[in-house]
Amino acid sequence: QEQLTERGGGLVQPGGSLILSCTASTRIFRQYEMHWYRQTSEKSRELVAGILSGGVADYADSVKGRFTIYRDNPTRVMYLQMDKLKSDDTAVYYCNAQFDADDIWGQGTQVTVSS
């Protein structure tokens, strides 16, 4: 089973910034559509942003203009730059890769926005 390795997350004040990273194998990075999801104890898992292998990206309305998803193909790392963070952004963030019926998840990383 191939893995996705996430890094980043932590505690940040409202209005601050954080960056998450997700490292994948070469095979996944070349073929799979990749995403960031988030989940809280009160809400079901929701899609935050997605990016195709060619770099085309899409975002949830709640994060448009504040979050940026991008990928560095040579190092096989996908990033989520999160700016102007709000308390509502507090959640466990998951890296995800999808191709046909294959659906791979990272272990999740906690992001807490609080003063």
MOQUI-V657258 format. One record per residue. N is the residue number from 1. D_CENTER is the distance of its C-alpha to the mean C-alpha in whole Angstrom. Layout:
N_D_CENTER ; N_D_CENTER
This chain:
1_20 ; 2_17 ; 3_15 ; 4_11 ; 5_11 ; 6_9 ; 7_10 ; 8_10 ; 9_10 ; 10_14 ; 11_16 ; 12_17 ; 13_19 ; 14_19 ; 15_19 ; 16_17 ; 17_14 ; 18_11 ; 19_9 ; 20_7 ; 21_7 ; 22_7 ; 23_11 ; 24_13 ; 25_16 ; 26_18 ; 27_19 ; 28_15 ; 29_14 ; 30_17 ; 31_17 ; 32_14 ; 33_12 ; 34_8 ; 35_6 ; 36_3 ; 37_6 ; 38_8 ; 39_11 ; 40_15 ; 41_18 ; 42_19 ; 43_17 ; 44_16 ; 45_12 ; 46_11 ; 47_9 ; 48_7 ; 49_7 ; 50_8 ; 51_10 ; 52_13 ; 53_15 ; 54_17 ; 55_14 ; 56_15 ; 57_12 ; 58_12 ; 59_11 ; 60_12 ; 61_15 ; 62_14 ; 63_12 ; 64_14 ; 65_15 ; 66_13 ; 67_10 ; 68_9 ; 69_7 ; 70_10 ; 71_11 ; 72_14 ; 73_16 ; 74_19 ; 75_17 ; 76_14 ; 77_11 ; 78_8 ; 79_7 ; 80_5 ; 81_9 ; 82_10 ; 83_13 ; 84_16 ; 85_14 ; 86_16 ; 87_17 ; 88_16 ; 89_12 ; 90_13 ; 91_11 ; 92_10 ; 93_6 ; 94_6 ; 95_5 ; 96_8 ; 97_10 ; 98_13 ; 99_17 ; 100_20 ; 101_20 ; 102_18 ; 103_15 ; 104_13 ; 105_11 ; 106_10 ; 107_12 ; 108_9 ; 109_10 ; 110_11 ; 111_11 ; 112_15 ; 113_16 ; 114_20 ; 115_23
